[in-house]
Amino acid sequence: MAPTDDSKEQWMEEDARLYLQIRNSIDRKGMTDGGYDYENSLLQETFSRLLRTKIFPSIQMSNALVSKNSNYEPLKQQTKSSGSALEPSGQSSGGVSGRSELGLRAGTPVGTSLINAHAGGVGVLESVAVPDPEAKSMTRKLFAIAWFLSVGLLLAIWLYLAANCSFQLSGAHFAMVPEYWLTEGGQSATGALMDYIIENHVASPRLANRAASQNILVFELLNKILESMVQGLNSPFLAALTEDIHVLPDFHGNRSPIADPKAKGVVCGLTLDTSEKQLALLYLATVQGIAYGTRHIVEHCNAHGHRIDTLLACGGLSKNPLFLQEHADIVGCSIVLPRESESVLLGAAILGAVASKKYSSLSDAMKALNAAGQGSSCIGLMVIDPAKDPKVKKYHDAKYRIFRELYEQQLSHRSIMAQALA
């Protein structure tokens, strides 16, 4: 639901109040006693209140936090006292000295690093399907990274929005791309949830054996089963198979945008059916539940000043056409797939290229080396567009309403039980 003028004004008032709290904390000087940094503690506490109150800072809040000429003194002093320095991503932090265990020559430039997910953003955010001088900026793209870890099917979805801001932090730029504000949201343990749904079903061993005998992945076999069910049940489209099954994927709490660690998962519509077809329906409903969670995050961002209209995907599940199509249909955005299948490694390489002065800036390197393509997709497409059938949108709008109601009902149930135990 789009915010009203009154609600926008209320958010701006809250922004101003929180901004003053932060500034008051920053302005407290010399508050140390016995090695305890009261000033930094106050700052941390204030930002914690900010995160609890506003999971996604609005554009007004982002621009109010730090002005063009202000200094982030607590962070500067902290890094100065520890002997370290704040450097933007890709900035040369020196060269390899002496003998390298990696076989690198002495003097090889080393760039300021990023965590793996942020490096993936650097490797994909400037990907465009068709070169266009008026192509959408990074500020309108949401980066979703999904990957498999060695412990099994552990999908981690991190959603990144680089929102352009008109300020810098006293020489220390923001988390991923210099001069851009990074807004991060995500869903916790979604891959573990998919593991849980599939592996704890009685039909899972049979399904795994069938997939192995056909030399395909389990999700590929599940997708085939669903396609056959569409024809066998005369379903108008594949997503409609789950009209009676709804999943709230908060089995490990809700990280964004509600930030409720007490949230619980819900599966609505269970029967005594233990067949592989029933497992396929649970799998589809779970994928849809995760996509509805993504839609909830995107809607929350856009309701508070952002303009996300494109998704970028990389990682293992960019090879799952059903996962991609359900996200495109549910969120209502096109999904661009990168040419490079290992976007995290590409991002790390870009940092090194900038450190070696191959490119003058991280943004220039990203524009030169990011590209859309079919390299990361086994489905032969660069872009996954939402379905054009209005019935698909109507269907997902209805299921999304149920998705939101499942959490509201949970809050009501929580309140009833709390009163009973009071």
C-alpha positions in Angstrom: 0.0 0.0 0.0 1.4 3.4 -1.0 1.9 5.8 2.0 -0.5 8.7 2.3 0.8 12.3 2.6 0.1 12.2 6.3 2.1 9.0 6.8 5.0 10.5 4.7 5.0 13.5 6.9 5.0 11.3 10.0 8.0 9.4 8.7 9.8 12.6 8.0 9.1 13.8 11.6 10.5 10.5 12.9 13.5 10.9 10.7 14.2 14.4 12.2 13.8 13.0 15.7 16.2 10.1 15.1 18.6 12.4 13.4 18.8 14.7 16.4 19.3 11.7 18.7 22.3 10.6 16.5 23.8 14.0 16.3 23.5 14.5 20.1 25.3 11.2 20.6 28.1 12.2 18.2 28.5 15.7 19.8 29.3 14.2 23.2 33.1 14.6 23.5 35.7 13.2 25.8 33.4 10.6 27.4 35.9 7.9 28.3 36.5 6.4 31.7 38.8 3.5 32.5 39.1 2.7 28.8 35.3 2.5 28.2 34.2 4.6 25.3 30.9 6.1 26.4 30.6 8.2 23.3 30.9 5.3 21.0 28.5 3.3 23.2 25.9 6.0 22.9 26.3 6.1 19.2 25.9 2.4 18.9 22.8 2.4 21.1 21.3 5.2 19.0 21.9 3.4 15.7 20.4 0.2 17.3 17.2 2.2 18.1 17.3 3.5 14.5 17.5 0.0 13.1 14.7 -1.3 15.4 12.5 1.7 14.4 13.2 2.0 10.7 14.5 -1.1 9.0 15.1 0.9 5.8 16.1 4.5 6.2 14.2 6.8 3.9 15.9 9.1 1.4 15.3 12.0 3.8 17.0 10.1 6.6 19.9 9.0 4.4 20.6 12.6 3.3 20.1 13.9 6.9 22.5 11.5 8.6 25.7 13.1 7.3 26.0 16.4 5.5 28.6 17.1 2.8 31.1 18.8 5.1 30.5 16.8 8.3 33.0 14.4 9.9 32.3 11.1 11.4 34.6 11.8 14.4 33.9 8.7 16.5 34.7 6.3 13.6 37.8 8.4 12.6 39.1 8.4 16.1 38.5 4.7 16.6 40.4 3.7 13.4 43.1 6.2 14.2 43.7 4.8 17.6 43.8 1.2 16.2 46.4 2.2 13.6 44.1 1.4 10.7 42.6 3.7 8.1 39.3 3.9 6.3 39.6 3.3 2.6 36.9 3.0 -0.1 36.3 -0.3 -1.8 39.1 -1.2 -4.3 41.5 1.5 -3.0 45.1 0.2 -3.1 46.1 -0.9 0.4 49.7 -1.5 -0.7 51.3 -4.5 -2.4 52.3 -8.0 -1.7 55.5 -8.0 0.4 58.0 -10.8 0.3 57.1 -14.3 -0.6 53.4 -15.0 -1.2 51.7 -18.4 -0.4 49.5 -17.7 -3.4 52.4 -17.4 -5.7 52.0 -13.7 -6.2 55.0 -11.5 -7.1 56.2 -9.0 -4.6 54.5 -5.6 -5.2 51.3 -7.0 -6.7 48.7 -4.4 -5.8 46.1 -5.4 -3.1 42.8 -3.6 -3.1 40.6 -2.9 -0.1 38.4 -6.0 0.2 34.7 -6.6 0.6 32.7 -9.5 2.1 31.6 -12.1 -0.4 28.0 -10.9 -0.8 29.1 -7.3 -1.4 31.8 -8.4 -3.8 28.9 -10.2 -5.7 27.1 -6.8 -5.9 30.2 -5.2 -7.4 30.3 -8.1 -9.9 26.7 -7.7 -11.1 25.1 -4.3 -10.3 26.0 -2.6 -13.6 24.8 -5.5 -15.7 22.4 -4.4 -18.4 20.6 -6.5 -21.0 20.8 -4.0 -23.8 23.3 -1.1 -24.0 21.4 2.1 -23.5 22.8 5.6 -22.8 19.7 6.1 -20.6 20.0 2.8 -18.8 18.7 2.6 -15.3 21.2 3.5 -12.6 22.2 1.3 -9.8 19.8 3.2 -7.5 16.9 1.5 -9.1 18.2 -2.1 -9.1 18.0 -4.7 -6.4 20.7 -7.2 -6.2 19.8 -10.7 -5.0 22.5 -13.2 -4.4 21.7 -16.9 -3.8 24.3 -19.5 -3.5 25.0 -23.1 -2.4 27.4 -23.8 0.5 29.3 -27.0 1.0 27.0 -28.1 3.8 24.3 -28.8 1.3 21.4 -26.7 -0.2 21.9 -23.6 2.0 20.4 -20.7 0.2 21.2 -17.2 1.5 19.3 -14.4 -0.1 20.7 -10.9 0.5 19.0 -8.0 -1.1 21.0 -4.9 -1.8 19.9 -1.5 -2.9 22.6 1.1 -3.7 20.8 4.4 -3.2 22.7 7.4 -4.5 23.4 10.0 -1.8 24.9 13.5 -2.0 27.5 13.0 0.8 30.7 11.3 1.7 31.9 10.2 5.2 35.1 12.1 5.7 37.1 10.1 3.2 35.5 6.8 4.2 32.9 5.8 1.6 30.0 3.6 2.1 30.0 -0.2 2.4 30.0 -1.4 -1.2 30.4 1.3 -3.9 32.0 4.7 -3.0 29.5 7.6 -2.8 26.5 5.2 -2.6 24.4 4.4 0.4 23.9 0.7 0.9 20.5 -0.5 2.2 20.5 -4.2 3.1 17.7 -6.5 3.8 17.2 -10.2 3.7 15.4 -13.3 4.7 17.0 -15.6 7.2 17.8 -19.3 6.5 15.6 -19.6 3.4 17.9 -22.2 1.9 17.7 -24.2 5.2 13.9 -23.9 4.9 13.9 -25.4 1.4 16.2 -28.2 2.7 13.8 -28.7 5.6 10.7 -28.9 3.4 12.2 -31.3 0.9 14.3 -33.6 3.2 11.7 -34.0 5.9 9.0 -35.2 3.5 8.4 -38.9 3.4 8.8 -38.9 -0.4 12.2 -37.3 -0.3 14.4 -40.5 -0.4 12.5 -41.8 -3.5 12.7 -38.4 -5.2 16.5 -38.2 -4.5 17.0 -41.6 -6.0 15.0 -40.8 -9.1 16.9 -37.6 -9.6 20.2 -39.4 -9.2 19.2 -42.1 -11.7 18.4 -39.4 -14.2 21.6 -37.4 -13.4 19.7 -34.3 -12.6 19.3 -32.1 -9.5 16.3 -32.6 -7.2 14.9 -29.2 -8.0 15.0 -30.1 -11.8 12.9 -33.2 -11.1 10.5 -31.3 -8.9 10.1 -28.7 -11.7 9.3 -31.5 -14.2 6.7 -33.0 -11.8 5.0 -29.6 -11.5 4.9 -29.1 -15.3 3.3 -32.5 -15.7 0.7 -31.6 -13.0 -0.3 -28.5 -14.9 -1.3 -30.6 -17.8 -2.8 -33.4 -15.8 -5.0 -31.1 -13.6 -5.8 -28.6 -16.4 -4.4 -25.8 -14.3 -4.5 -22.4 -16.0 -0.8 -21.8 -15.1 1.8 -23.5 -13.0 1.6 -21.1 -10.0 -2.1 -21.8 -9.6 -1.3 -25.4 -8.4 -0.8 -23.9 -4.9 -4.2 -22.3 -4.6 -4.8 -24.3 -1.4 -1.2 -24.2 0.0 0.3 -21.1 1.6 3.7 -20.8 3.2 5.0 -18.1 5.6 8.8 -18.7 5.4 9.7 -17.1 8.8 10.9 -20.5 10.2 14.0 -18.6 11.6 12.3 -15.4 12.4 11.7 -12.4 10.1 14.8 -10.4 9.3 13.3 -7.8 6.9 11.3 -5.7 6.8 9.5 -6.6 10.1 12.6 -7.5 12.1 10.7 -9.9 14.4 13.0 -12.7 15.7 9.9 -14.3 17.4 8.2 -14.8 14.0 7.4 -18.4 13.2 6.9 -20.3 9.9 3.5 -21.4 8.8 2.4 -24.0 6.3 -1.3 -23.8 5.6 -3.1 -26.5 3.6 -1.6 -29.8 4.7 -3.3 -33.1 4.0 -2.4 -36.8 4.6 -1.0 -37.0 1.0 2.6 -38.3 1.1 3.3 -38.5 -2.6 6.0 -36.9 -4.7 3.4 -34.6 -6.2 2.5 -33.3 -2.8 6.1 -32.7 -2.1 6.4 -30.8 -5.4 3.5 -28.6 -4.3 5.1 -27.8 -1.0 8.3 -27.0 -2.8 6.5 -24.6 -5.1 4.6 -23.0 -2.2 7.9 -22.5 -0.4 9.5 -20.8 -3.4 6.5 -18.6 -3.7 6.6 -17.8 0.1 10.2 -16.7 -0.3 9.3 -14.6 -3.3 6.4 -12.9 -1.4 9.0 -12.1 1.3 11.1 -10.4 -1.4 8.1 -8.5 -2.6 7.4 -7.3 1.0 11.0 -5.9 1.2 10.8 -4.2 -2.2 7.4 -2.7 -1.4 8.7 -1.4 1.9 11.7 0.2 0.2 9.6 1.8 -2.5 7.1 3.1 0.0 9.9 5.1 1.7 11.5 6.8 -1.2 13.3 4.2 -3.2 12.4 3.2 -6.8 13.3 -0.5 -7.3 12.1 -1.8 -10.7 14.8 -4.3 -11.7 16.2 -7.4 -9.9 19.7 -8.8 -10.5 20.4 -12.4 -9.7 23.4 -14.6 -9.4 24.4 -17.8 -7.7 23.1 -21.4 -7.7 19.4 -20.6 -7.9 19.9 -18.4 -11.0 20.0 -21.8 -12.7 16.5 -22.6 -11.5 14.0 -21.2 -14.0 11.0 -21.8 -11.7 12.6 -19.9 -8.9 13.4 -17.0 -11.2 10.0 -16.9 -12.9 8.1 -17.0 -9.6 10.2 -14.1 -8.3 9.6 -12.1 -11.5 5.9 -12.7 -11.5 5.4 -12.1 -7.7 7.7 -9.0 -7.3 6.6 -7.6 -10.7 10.1 -6.8 -11.8 12.3 -8.1 -14.6 15.3 -10.2 -13.5 18.6 -9.6 -15.2 21.1 -12.5 -15.2 24.8 -11.7 -15.4 27.1 -13.1 -18.1 29.7 -14.2 -15.5 28.4 -17.2 -13.5 30.8 -16.4 -10.6 29.8 -12.8 -9.8 31.5 -12.8 -6.4 34.8 -13.7 -7.9 34.3 -11.1 -10.6 33.7 -8.5 -8.0 36.9 -9.4 -6.2 38.8 -9.2 -9.5 37.3 -5.8 -10.1 38.6 -4.6 -6.7 42.1 -5.8 -7.8 41.8 -4.1 -11.2 41.0 -0.8 -9.5 43.8 -1.2 -7.0 46.3 -1.8 -9.9 45.1 1.5 -11.6 43.7 -0.4 -14.6 40.5 1.6 -14.0 40.2 5.1 -12.4 37.3 4.2 -10.1 35.3 1.3 -8.9 32.2 2.6 -10.8 34.2 2.7 -14.1 35.5 -0.8 -13.6 32.0 -2.1 -12.9 30.6 -0.5 -16.0 33.4 -2.0 -18.1 33.3 -5.5 -16.7 29.7 -6.1 -15.6 27.5 -7.5 -18.3 24.2 -9.4 -18.7 24.4 -12.7 -20.5 23.6 -16.4 -20.6 26.8 -17.6 -18.8 25.1 -18.0 -15.5 21.9 -19.4 -16.8 21.1 -22.9 -18.1 17.8 -21.6 -19.5 19.4 -19.5 -22.2 18.0 -16.1 -21.2 19.5 -12.8 -20.2 16.2 -11.4 -18.7 13.3 -13.0 -17.0 10.2 -10.9 -17.5 7.0 -11.1 -15.4 4.2 -13.0 -17.0 2.0 -10.9 -19.2 -1.2 -12.8 -18.4 -3.2 -10.5 -16.0 -4.6 -13.6 -14.3 -1.2 -14.5 -13.0 -0.8 -11.1 -11.3 -4.3 -11.3 -9.9 -3.5 -14.7 -8.5 -0.3 -13.7 -6.8 -1.9 -10.5 -5.5 -4.5 -12.7 -3.7 -1.8 -15.1 -2.4 0.3 -12.2 -1.2 -2.6 -10.9 0.7 -2.9 -14.2 2.5 0.9 -14.2 3.0 0.6 -10.9 4.9 -2.5 -12.1 6.8 -0.6 -15.2 8.1 1.8 -13.0 10.0 -1.0 -10.7 11.3 -2.9 -13.8 12.5 0.3 -15.0 14.2 0.5 -11.7 16.2 -3.1 -12.1 17.2 -2.5 -15.7 18.4 0.7 -14.6 20.3 -1.3 -11.9 22.1 -4.1 -14.3 23.0 -1.7 -16.8 24.5 0.3 -14.1 26.3 -2.9 -12.9 28.0 -3.8 -16.5 28.9 -0.4 -16.9 30.6 -0.4 -13.5 32.3 
